[in-house]
């Protein structure tokens, strides 16, 4: 199937031409895709945090939410001392 390249504005205009129930279906389909991509990103990030915490001698799954927050804050600001 050939790929048709449209601008974002063109796609929006095409969706606006659909009957209201089809507009809703299109938006729900897009939202479902976005939700799945969000879940994929969260799983990837958690895996990376587990790996990095292990490298720092910590066990991500045994850390409390507060400990995780401090750890992430330390990672984000490793150029300055935080919570140590």
C-alpha positions in Angstrom: 0.0 0.0 0.0 1.5 3.4 -0.9 2.2 5.8 1.8 0.5 9.2 1.6 2.4 12.0 3.4 0.1 14.7 4.9 0.9 17.6 7.2 -0.7 17.6 10.7 -3.1 20.3 9.6 -4.2 18.2 6.6 -4.9 15.2 8.8 -6.9 17.3 11.3 -8.9 18.8 8.4 -9.6 15.3 7.1 -10.7 14.1 10.5 -13.0 17.1 10.8 -14.8 16.0 7.6 -15.8 12.7 9.2 -19.2 12.2 10.8 -19.0 12.8 14.6 -19.1 9.1 15.5 -16.2 8.4 13.1 -14.2 11.4 14.5 -14.6 9.9 18.0 -13.5 6.5 16.7 -10.4 8.0 15.1 -9.5 9.9 18.3 -10.0 6.8 20.4 -7.8 4.8 18.1 -5.1 7.5 18.3 -5.4 7.7 22.1 -5.1 3.9 22.4 -1.9 4.0 20.4 -0.5 6.8 22.5 -1.4 4.9 25.7 0.5 1.8 24.5 3.6 3.9 23.6 3.5 5.5 27.0 3.4 2.1 28.7 6.3 1.0 26.5 8.3 4.0 27.5 7.5 3.5 31.2 8.6 -0.2 31.1 11.8 0.8 29.3 12.5 3.5 31.9 11.9 1.2 34.8 14.3 -1.3 33.3 17.0 1.3 32.9 16.4 2.5 36.5 16.8 -1.1 37.7 20.0 -1.4 35.8 21.5 1.9 37.0 20.4 1.3 40.6 22.2 -2.1 40.5 25.3 -0.4 39.2 25.1 1.8 42.3 24.7 -1.2 44.6 21.0 -0.7 45.2 18.0 -2.9 44.5 15.2 -0.9 42.8 12.5 -3.3 43.8 13.4 -3.1 47.5 13.6 0.7 47.6 10.7 2.8 49.0 9.1 5.5 46.8 11.1 8.1 48.8 14.3 6.2 48.3 13.6 6.0 44.6 12.9 9.8 44.4 16.2 10.6 46.2 18.1 8.2 43.9 16.6 9.7 40.8 17.3 13.2 42.1 20.9 12.3 42.7 21.2 10.9 39.2 19.7 14.0 37.7 22.0 16.3 39.8 25.1 14.1 39.9 27.2 17.2 39.3 26.3 18.4 42.8 25.8 16.6 46.1 22.2 15.8 46.9 20.8 14.0 49.9 24.2 12.3 50.7 
